[in-house]
Amino acid sequence: MNASRSKKVLKSFGELKTLLKNRPLPQPDLPAKAPVPVPPEAPAQTEFHLFRSAMADVTPLPRRSRDRTEKPVSTVLSKADPGSPDKDALIQLKNLVCRGDGFVIADTPEYMEGTGHRIPGLVARRLHQGDFSIQSFIDLHGLNVKGAREAFEAFMSAAVNTGKRSVLVIHGRGLSSPTEPVLKTQVYNWLTRSRWRNRIIAFSSARLCDGGAGATYVLLRQRPLTKRSRKGSKTNNGTPYLNSKYQIPNIKQ
């Protein structure tokens, strides 16, 4: 009993120092920290309020004086003499500016059309007027010539294999080209000088609602034209049995 008791009794302060080094004193319990309040989220602002906030430090520029020497067509028309010979011309001008009435794509140099062997020109004109329902279309915008050719070939192959008869090819007017319209001219060449000319009944520039001079309607045959069926037809610059017209414009002269 004395042996077990001697183990619990400190004989000197040196032993106490050793005990403190090996076993530190317990730390007092600290009070729990209060949770930090989270500010409520600000209500989502509309684009209008965001714009007004971003423009708060912007000083508006003074409005420049406008040149009012040219009067609107409606003003000129209202003041025109009812008996003036220019009255009808002004009415036509107003309809052209306001609604596009009187603008005929077929009368512009940008218009293009073509008909296959022994196909009357009336078919191309009907195609341009929208008498044939469009069954498929492709947009070649943003492609270079190589990419556009690959996309055009795949599109035409799919159209023929699935029995499509009337399709639309969107190529743009080429107004940003330095000289002539690139894609539009290439589409014209692919329709008149490639293997697809055997499949062409007619093609023409589209109506305004479908892209105007920047798109082309194509009417396809169910079966390709054979050499026997076109026997005796004339060739024109390596483009047989296909009558076509397109005046390639020089945009920047």
JOQUI-V545296 format. One line per field, one symbol per residue. ss: DSSP state (H for helix, E for strand, L for the rest). phi: phi as a letter, one per 30 degrees, with the letter a starting at -180 (. if undefined). A space follows every 50 residues. Layout:
ss = ???
phi = ???
This chain:
ss = LHHHHHLLLLLLHHHHHHHHHHLLLLLLLLLLLLLLLLLLLLLLLLHHHH HHHHLLLLLLLLLLLLLLLLLLHHHHHHHLLLLLLLHHHHHHHHHHHHHL LLLLHHHLLLLEEEEELLLLHHHHHHHHHLLLLLLEEEELLLLLHHHHHH HHHHHHHHHHHLLLLEEEEELLLLLLLLLLLHHHHHHHHHHHHLHHHHHE EEEEELLHHHLHHHEEEEEELLLLLLLLLLLLLLLLLLLLLEEEEELLLL LLL
phi = .ddddddccdcaddddddddddbddddddddddddddcddddddcddddd ddddcdcdcddddddcdcdccdddddddcddecdddddddddddddddbi djdcddccdddbaabddicddddddddddidcddcabbcceicddddddd dddddddddddcidcbbbccbididdddbcdddddddddddcbcddddcd dabadddedckhdcbbdbccddbddcdddcdjddcbhicdhbdbbacddc dcc
